[in-house]
Amino acid sequence: MEWTKAIIMSLTIMSGFVLFALRKQATYLARKTSDFRNYDKCKLETYPIWKIDEIKELNLSQCQNVSLPDDFEVWSRFKSVKKIDLNNNNLEHLPAAMDALSTSLEILFLSENRFGEIPDVIKGMKKLRVLSLRGNSLTELSSEKLPVSSLVWLILTNNKITKINYNVNELKLLRKLMLSHNNLDEIPVELGECKNLELVRLADNNIQKMPTEVLMLPKLGWISLSGNPIFQGKMPTNGESIIKQQDIDINKANVLGRGASGVVYSGIYQGADVAVKVFKEQSKGSDGNAEDEMIINSIVNHPYAISAIGVVQKGDKTEMMVMKLLKGTNPLGKVPSFDTVTRDAGPALLPKNTMDKETLMRVMLNVASALEHIHDSVGVSHGDVYLHNVLIDGEKVSRLSDWGASFVYDRDNEQAQLIERIEVLAFGRLIQDLLLWYPTVIHEKPFKELLADILQHDTAKRPSFKIIKEKLSVIENT
C-alpha cells in the first residue's frame, strides 16, 4: 500500500511538471512564431496571441481607419480588457462581435466619431460603467440601447440631441450625466426618477425651464445651466478689463494646468506674475461656455475667490484670460477618477501637511464665505464645488477657483432657493471629504447638527450659505 501511494504521488507530481512544461513551451512557441513586424496597434488581428490575455486597456484612439473585426473569436481573446479608447476614428457603428466583451468591459470611449445613434452592441455590456459618446451626431438620449443595470457615468456632450426619452428613468444607477452643447428644449420630469444622479451638465442648450422634480433629486450636488434661455437677459455684460496681448509675457514652457476649455500657462503682466488661460478654438468643454466663464469672472470679487484681472480679445472673440498667480498655493483635492465618479479621488497635499482642527475650520469657513457672496450678492452658482478647485496658501487661507461650470440665475425666480440648496449639498460633500482625509475630530454638537442639515435629502430644507457661514463662525470661536 505504501509503495502504491508513493507511485501515485510520483506520477501526480510528474504529470503536473509535464503540464507546466508544456504550457511554458506553448507560450515560448507562440512568442517565437509571432511576427512582430506585422504588428499594427490599430488591427486587432495582428496582436500576438500569447500577450492578449494580459491586456487590461486597449488604446485605439486616432487610428483613423481602425479595423474592428466582426469576429467573435478575435474579440474573445481580449478576455481581460476593462477599458477601450476608440476616440477620433470616424466610426459610424460597432461590430456585433464585440459582445464577446460583455462580461469584462467597464469603460468605453467613443468620442469624436460619427455615430448617429448608440450602437446596438452596447446594450449587452453587462459591466459597462462609463460610456462617452462626446462629439458625435446623436439626436436622442434613450435608455433603450444602454446597459441600465450597470451604467453610472454617461458623457453625451456636443451632440445634436433634441430629446431625452421618458425611458431615461430606467437609468437607476446613473450618477453623472453630461449633456452640455446639445439642442435640448426641455428636460423630462422622468429624469427626476434617477435618484442616484449626483452631477448634471446641461450648459449651452435651449432649455426654457427645469422640472422641480430634477432640482429636488436627493443626491444632486453639481449642476451647470449656463447658456440657456431660462436665464436670458440675466447675464451681465462683460466687465473685464481689456489687456493687449503684447503686454503679457507668456511662458508656454510652464504649463500650470489643462482643462476642457483651454490651457493655463504662467506669465508676467505689469511686472507681476500671472496665470494666463488660453482658450481652445471653438471650445466645447463638458462644463459650460468659455464666454460665460469670462463674464462671471468679471463680476466675482471676493477675498476667498480667485477671479480674472482681464482678458485678451481678437475682434469680438476672447482668446485669453489673465488671473493673479498666487504663489505657494496648492489644490486640496485630486479630480474625480473613473472609480470615484463624482467625488475627488483623494487629497492633493502630502501626508506631512495633515490639517489640524483650526485649519480645517478655516477651509470650511473660507469656502462658505465665498459661496455666500456669489449666491446672495451676485446670483451665481459655482457648479463645481470640489476640493480640487480650492487652493490653500502658506498662510492657510483657502480660495475658491475655476468658474468653468458657473452660471448666473435669477434670485427672484421661484426655483432660486433650490439652485442654492443643490450647491449646499456639494459643500457638504466637500466637508465629508475633508473629514475623511484629515480625520480631525470635531466634537461640537452644533457642527454635527449643521452637517446633518446640509446633507439631508430634502433639498428645500437645507440651510442657505448665509446660515452655514454664521453657524461655522460661531463654532470656530467656541
ROMIGU-767034 format. One line per field, with one value per residue (C-alpha): residue in three letters; x, y, z. Coordinates in nm, 3 decimals. Layout:
! ROMIGU-767034
rest (ala ...)
xx (X ...)
yy (Y ...)
zz (Z ...)
//
This chain:
! ROMIGU-767034
rest (met glu trp thr lys ala ile ile met ser leu thr ile met ser gly phe val leu phe ala leu arg lys gln ala thr tyr leu ala arg lys thr ser asp phe arg asn tyr asp lys cys lys leu glu thr tyr pro ile trp lys ile asp glu ile lys glu leu asn leu ser gln cys gln asn val ser leu pro asp asp phe glu val trp ser arg phe lys ser val lys lys ile asp leu asn asn asn asn leu glu his leu pro ala ala met asp ala leu ser thr ser leu glu ile leu phe leu ser glu asn arg phe gly glu ile pro asp val ile lys gly met lys lys leu arg val leu ser leu arg gly asn ser leu thr glu leu ser ser glu lys leu pro val ser ser leu val trp leu ile leu thr asn asn lys ile thr lys ile asn tyr asn val asn glu leu lys leu leu arg lys leu met leu ser his asn asn leu asp glu ile pro val glu leu gly glu cys lys asn leu glu leu val arg leu ala asp asn asn ile gln lys met pro thr glu val leu met leu pro lys leu gly trp ile ser leu ser gly asn pro ile phe gln gly lys met pro thr asn gly glu ser ile ile lys gln gln asp ile asp ile asn lys ala asn val leu gly arg gly ala ser gly val val tyr ser gly ile tyr gln gly ala asp val ala val lys val phe lys glu gln ser lys gly ser asp gly asn ala glu asp glu met ile ile asn ser ile val asn his pro tyr ala ile ser ala ile gly val val gln lys gly asp lys thr glu met met val met lys leu leu lys gly thr asn pro leu gly lys val pro ser phe asp thr val thr arg asp ala gly pro ala leu leu pro lys asn thr met asp lys glu thr leu met arg val met leu asn val ala ser ala leu glu his ile his asp ser val gly val ser his gly asp val tyr leu his asn val leu ile asp gly glu lys val ser arg leu ser asp trp gly ala ser phe val tyr asp arg asp asn glu gln ala gln leu ile glu arg ile glu val leu ala phe gly arg leu ile gln asp leu leu leu trp tyr pro thr val ile his glu lys pro phe lys glu leu leu ala asp ile leu gln his asp thr ala lys arg pro ser phe lys ile ile lys glu lys leu ser val ile glu asn thr)
xx (0.000 0.278 0.454 0.129 0.077 0.434 0.396 0.066 0.219 0.522 0.303 0.092 0.399 0.547 0.221 0.195 0.551 0.485 0.174 0.371 0.650 0.402 0.238 0.576 0.671 0.341 0.397 0.756 0.649 0.370 0.619 0.875 0.626 0.473 0.560 0.615 0.699 0.331 0.200 -0.031 -0.182 -0.496 -0.553 -0.657 -0.589 -0.215 -0.186 0.042 -0.182 0.049 0.012 -0.358 -0.498 -0.276 -0.413 -0.628 -0.664 -0.686 -0.590 -0.714 -0.771 -0.685 -0.630 -0.837 -0.911 -0.915 -1.001 -1.277 -1.341 -1.689 -1.535 -1.640 -1.327 -1.094 -1.272 -1.298 -0.919 -0.927 -1.088 -0.914 -0.984 -1.163 -1.115 -1.121 -1.047 -1.184 -1.189 -1.130 -1.177 -1.464 -1.663 -2.033 -2.104 -1.954 -1.943 -2.190 -1.900 -1.784 -2.047 -1.760 -1.650 -1.988 -1.862 -1.536 -1.556 -1.615 -1.508 -1.570 -1.470 -1.631 -1.583 -1.532 -1.668 -1.971 -2.228 -2.587 -2.725 -2.600 -2.455 -2.676 -2.397 -2.362 -2.695 -2.543 -2.233 -2.325 -2.034 -2.007 -1.990 -1.853 -1.960 -1.851 -2.006 -1.899 -1.873 -2.092 -2.425 -2.674 -3.021 -3.187 -3.099 -3.284 -3.207 -3.324 -2.968 -2.791 -2.684 -2.924 -2.812 -2.450 -2.409 -2.308 -2.138 -2.272 -2.099 -2.302 -2.153 -2.154 -2.400 -2.726 -2.963 -3.308 -3.493 -3.449 -3.681 -3.912 -3.740 -3.437 -3.593 -3.461 -3.107 -3.142 -2.767 -2.668 -2.462 -2.308 -2.476 -2.303 -2.535 -2.384 -2.371 -2.679 -3.018 -3.245 -3.558 -3.689 -3.591 -3.848 -3.977 -3.880 -3.516 -3.624 -3.671 -3.296 -3.250 -2.876 -2.796 -2.534 -2.395 -2.569 -2.419 -2.678 -2.496 -2.545 -2.883 -3.223 -3.380 -3.674 -3.737 -3.621 -3.859 -3.871 -3.853 -3.499 -3.384 -3.519 -3.316 -3.188 -2.824 -2.787 -2.499 -2.348 -2.536 -2.439 -2.701 -2.513 -2.605 -2.975 -3.277 -3.405 -3.152 -3.175 -3.143 -2.995 -2.633 -2.446 -2.231 -1.862 -1.696 -1.347 -1.054 -0.917 -0.547 -0.321 -0.151 0.184 0.173 0.186 0.496 0.359 0.585 0.439 0.710 0.547 0.201 0.006 -0.298 -0.510 -0.886 -1.165 -1.174 -0.806 -0.452 -0.318 0.040 0.249 0.323 0.415 0.186 0.283 0.578 0.365 0.339 0.010 -0.168 -0.286 -0.565 -0.552 -0.890 -0.915 -1.074 -1.446 -1.405 -1.694 -1.594 -1.821 -1.895 -2.010 -1.925 -1.592 -1.770 -1.992 -1.689 -1.515 -1.821 -1.872 -1.505 -1.569 -1.847 -1.699 -1.494 -1.427 -1.112 -1.175 -1.243 -0.991 -1.115 -0.968 -0.772 -0.872 -0.899 -0.724 -0.955 -0.920 -1.209 -1.523 -1.361 -1.193 -0.876 -0.716 -0.798 -0.540 -0.552 -0.335 -0.082 -0.091 0.245 0.271 -0.084 -0.192 -0.524 -0.672 -0.801 -0.744 -1.003 -1.256 -1.140 -1.328 -1.365 -1.483 -1.702 -1.840 -1.607 -1.250 -1.003 -0.814 -0.612 -0.358 -0.145 0.133 0.066 0.304 0.056 -0.213 -0.464 -0.540 -0.887 -0.820 -0.709 -0.998 -1.246 -1.080 -1.108 -1.479 -1.542 -1.341 -1.527 -1.866 -1.794 -1.715 -2.026 -2.249 -2.117 -2.174 -2.524 -2.653 -2.473 -2.415 -2.669 -2.408 -2.389 -2.035 -2.142 -1.815 -1.759 -1.479 -1.161 -0.960 -1.097 -0.998 -0.644 -0.475 -0.168 0.111 -0.097 -0.366 -0.608 -0.832 -0.979 -1.243 -1.133 -1.240 -1.565 -1.599 -1.927 -2.073 -2.395 -2.599 -2.952 -3.240 -3.259 -3.625 -3.713 -3.928 -3.658 -3.371 -3.367 -3.332 -3.034 -2.852 -2.951 -2.812 -2.476 -2.514 -2.506 -2.183 -2.037 -2.146 -1.963 -1.656 -1.676 -1.718 -1.402 -1.207 -1.311 -1.229 -0.884 -0.787 -0.960 -0.967 -1.234 -1.486 -1.690 -1.917 -2.280 -2.376 -2.127 -2.269 -2.622 -2.523 -2.358 -2.667 -2.885 -2.652 -2.653 -3.024 -3.204 -3.482 -3.324 -3.562 -3.488 -3.112 -2.977 -2.862 -2.494 -2.564 -2.685 -2.399 -2.138 -2.292 -2.303 -1.948 -1.825 -1.987 -1.845 -1.495 -1.499 -1.622)
yy (0.000 0.241 0.169 0.223 0.561 0.661 0.566 0.756 1.063 1.048 1.019 1.314 1.530 1.426 1.493 1.834 1.914 1.797 2.015 2.313 2.250 2.216 2.548 2.718 2.561 2.670 3.028 3.016 2.883 3.142 3.418 3.269 3.237 3.584 3.811 4.143 4.310 4.277 4.406 4.703 4.880 4.956 4.599 4.356 4.053 4.133 4.131 3.847 3.577 3.497 3.854 3.927 3.782 4.018 4.335 4.548 4.854 4.899 5.242 5.258 5.634 5.833 5.524 5.689 5.365 5.133 4.774 4.640 4.280 4.135 3.815 3.682 3.465 3.764 3.974 3.681 3.671 4.005 3.848 4.078 4.412 4.661 4.985 5.064 5.404 5.444 5.824 6.011 5.726 5.835 5.533 5.501 5.160 4.887 4.519 4.287 4.054 4.300 4.129 3.895 4.170 4.189 4.040 4.235 4.582 4.862 5.182 5.267 5.589 5.660 6.037 6.247 5.988 5.982 5.782 5.884 5.655 5.446 5.120 4.814 4.606 4.842 4.726 4.389 4.526 4.395 4.557 4.886 5.171 5.460 5.546 5.850 5.947 6.311 6.491 6.263 6.317 6.161 6.320 6.145 6.016 5.690 5.408 5.153 5.072 5.139 4.891 5.022 4.772 4.894 5.244 5.518 5.779 5.890 6.155 6.291 6.641 6.819 6.611 6.712 6.581 6.740 6.492 6.298 5.998 5.933 5.592 5.775 5.686 5.332 5.454 5.390 5.369 5.678 5.923 6.153 6.284 6.518 6.684 7.029 7.170 7.000 7.122 7.035 7.249 7.071 6.825 6.550 6.505 6.137 6.239 6.316 5.943 5.881 5.902 5.831 6.125 6.348 6.563 6.701 6.923 7.098 7.412 7.561 7.412 7.575 7.487 7.709 7.570 7.298 7.044 7.083 6.702 6.719 7.006 6.816 6.499 6.392 6.336 6.614 6.839 6.968 7.126 7.354 7.555 7.841 7.944 7.851 8.078 8.025 8.290 8.506 8.872 8.794 8.757 9.086 9.238 9.160 9.399 9.259 9.494 9.453 9.363 9.379 9.051 9.224 9.343 8.985 8.769 8.414 8.124 7.835 7.606 7.627 7.470 7.530 7.329 7.188 7.168 7.103 7.469 7.557 7.551 7.766 7.899 8.113 8.469 8.823 9.125 9.473 9.325 9.077 8.700 8.592 8.282 8.302 8.076 8.033 7.913 7.644 7.741 7.662 7.522 7.300 7.153 6.938 7.207 7.527 7.815 7.997 8.330 8.279 8.178 8.505 8.720 8.554 8.610 8.981 9.002 8.784 8.990 8.832 8.773 8.399 8.364 8.367 8.561 8.731 9.056 9.096 8.936 8.943 8.983 8.944 9.121 9.012 8.690 8.645 8.441 8.461 8.531 8.674 8.592 8.664 8.392 8.307 8.157 7.882 7.763 7.404 7.239 7.044 6.757 6.548 6.546 6.258 5.930 5.657 5.483 5.781 5.921 6.234 6.259 6.385 6.100 6.190 6.461 6.651 6.756 6.537 6.343 6.574 6.856 6.692 6.952 7.040 7.136 7.510 7.481 7.250 7.503 7.785 7.594 7.536 7.896 8.047 7.843 7.906 8.281 8.279 8.076 8.300 8.602 8.462 8.334 8.627 8.925 8.820 8.547 8.299 7.925 7.788 7.447 7.272 7.296 7.047 7.046 7.022 7.371 7.506 7.642 7.682 7.901 7.906 8.127 7.858 8.079 7.886 8.032 7.900 7.884 7.767 7.920 7.697 7.539 7.856 8.025 8.330 8.273 8.499 8.525 8.622 8.307 8.056 7.791 8.011 7.855 7.507 7.617 7.734 7.427 7.196 7.367 7.338 6.958 6.986 7.187 6.910 6.653 6.876 6.870 6.492 6.453 6.684 6.483 6.156 6.264 6.460 6.280 6.569 6.503 6.784 6.706 7.010 6.906 7.221 7.119 6.767 6.904 7.158 6.890 6.671 6.962 7.026 6.661 6.590 6.451 6.709 6.979 7.257 7.205 7.252 7.575 7.869 7.961 8.266 8.045 7.799 8.076 8.222 7.886 7.794 8.129 8.061 7.707 7.831 8.084 7.844)
zz (0.000 0.092 -0.237 -0.426 -0.260 -0.337 -0.704 -0.736 -0.571 -0.800 -1.109 -0.992 -0.941 -1.276 -1.465 -1.303 -1.406 -1.762 -1.790 -1.657 -1.907 -2.195 -2.107 -2.093 -2.426 -2.583 -2.465 -2.592 -2.932 -2.956 -2.885 -3.124 -3.409 -3.355 -3.643 -3.464 -3.793 -3.887 -3.553 -3.601 -3.299 -3.499 -3.626 -3.354 -3.576 -3.565 -3.184 -3.061 -2.912 -2.621 -2.489 -2.547 -2.225 -2.023 -2.183 -1.949 -2.172 -2.548 -2.679 -3.038 -3.047 -3.358 -3.571 -3.847 -4.031 -3.732 -3.813 -3.585 -3.694 -3.669 -3.542 -3.201 -3.176 -3.219 -2.955 -2.713 -2.694 -2.509 -2.203 -1.953 -2.124 -1.898 -2.092 -2.465 -2.619 -2.974 -2.984 -3.312 -3.558 -3.789 -3.667 -3.751 -3.596 -3.377 -3.476 -3.302 -3.221 -2.954 -2.741 -2.650 -2.409 -2.234 -1.909 -1.883 -2.042 -1.789 -1.968 -2.335 -2.511 -2.849 -2.859 -3.172 -3.414 -3.648 -3.456 -3.530 -3.262 -2.973 -3.115 -3.055 -2.903 -2.604 -2.460 -2.370 -2.197 -1.851 -1.667 -1.857 -1.601 -1.808 -2.163 -2.364 -2.698 -2.685 -3.018 -3.230 -3.408 -3.167 -3.175 -2.879 -2.535 -2.484 -2.241 -2.500 -2.609 -2.280 -2.009 -1.745 -1.480 -1.472 -1.622 -1.374 -1.596 -1.936 -2.149 -2.443 -2.463 -2.801 -2.999 -3.173 -2.909 -2.920 -2.698 -2.377 -2.392 -2.096 -2.054 -1.911 -1.575 -1.627 -1.561 -1.188 -1.117 -1.317 -1.109 -1.369 -1.685 -1.932 -2.186 -2.246 -2.602 -2.747 -2.874 -2.584 -2.539 -2.233 -1.964 -1.891 -1.538 -1.567 -1.519 -1.164 -1.111 -1.144 -0.769 -0.775 -1.004 -0.842 -1.127 -1.437 -1.707 -1.928 -2.042 -2.389 -2.481 -2.542 -2.209 -2.115 -1.767 -1.530 -1.375 -0.999 -0.977 -1.119 -0.898 -0.597 -0.667 -0.323 -0.427 -0.686 -0.581 -0.904 -1.195 -1.485 -1.675 -1.841 -2.194 -2.172 -2.238 -1.883 -1.780 -2.090 -2.002 -1.662 -1.772 -1.712 -1.982 -1.980 -1.738 -1.780 -1.845 -2.196 -2.197 -2.502 -2.580 -2.636 -2.276 -2.147 -2.141 -2.158 -2.064 -2.263 -2.129 -1.787 -1.801 -1.481 -1.581 -1.861 -1.893 -2.141 -2.248 -2.258 -2.118 -1.832 -1.854 -1.625 -1.739 -1.639 -1.668 -1.548 -1.363 -1.167 -1.200 -1.356 -1.481 -1.843 -1.967 -2.345 -2.469 -2.731 -3.061 -3.062 -2.713 -2.608 -2.277 -2.066 -1.807 -1.977 -2.211 -2.221 -2.275 -1.970 -1.766 -1.852 -1.778 -1.441 -1.363 -1.415 -1.157 -0.883 -0.640 -0.303 -0.092 -0.085 -0.458 -0.743 -1.045 -1.352 -1.391 -1.754 -2.097 -2.433 -2.730 -3.103 -3.267 -3.082 -2.969 -2.631 -2.666 -2.323 -1.961 -1.720 -1.349 -1.048 -0.983 -0.616 -0.529 -0.274 -0.326 -0.371 -0.451 -0.163 -0.375 -0.685 -0.964 -0.966 -1.116 -1.300 -0.965 -0.757 -1.040 -0.868 -0.569 -0.558 -0.592 -0.276 -0.103 -0.312 -0.016 0.118 0.439 0.631 0.567 0.778 0.892 1.247 1.362 1.328 0.964 0.883 1.019 0.826 0.498 0.551 0.657 0.370 0.108 0.273 0.273 -0.098 -0.176 0.034 -0.158 -0.507 -0.429 -0.221 -0.373 -0.734 -0.812 -0.935 -0.879 -0.896 -1.028 -0.945 -0.569 -0.510 -0.306 -0.629 -0.703 -0.361 -0.335 0.003 0.060 0.318 0.545 0.544 0.352 0.113 -0.205 -0.446 -0.812 -1.160 -1.285 -1.591 -1.475 -1.321 -1.425 -1.334 -1.205 -1.107 -0.729 -0.758 -0.951 -0.764 -0.817 -0.695 -0.350 -0.499 -0.711 -0.399 -0.196 -0.463 -0.418 -0.040 -0.082 -0.287 0.002 0.237 0.024 0.042 0.422 0.421 0.213 0.444 0.747 0.568 0.450 0.761 1.048 1.292 1.549 1.585 1.893 1.891 1.873 1.671 1.398 1.373 1.358 1.091 0.876 0.907 0.788 0.494 0.383 0.420 0.115 0.119 -0.098 0.010 0.380 0.356 0.509 0.298 0.275 0.487 0.772 0.717 0.737 1.051 1.229 1.125 1.259 1.596 1.608 1.519 1.805 2.071)
//
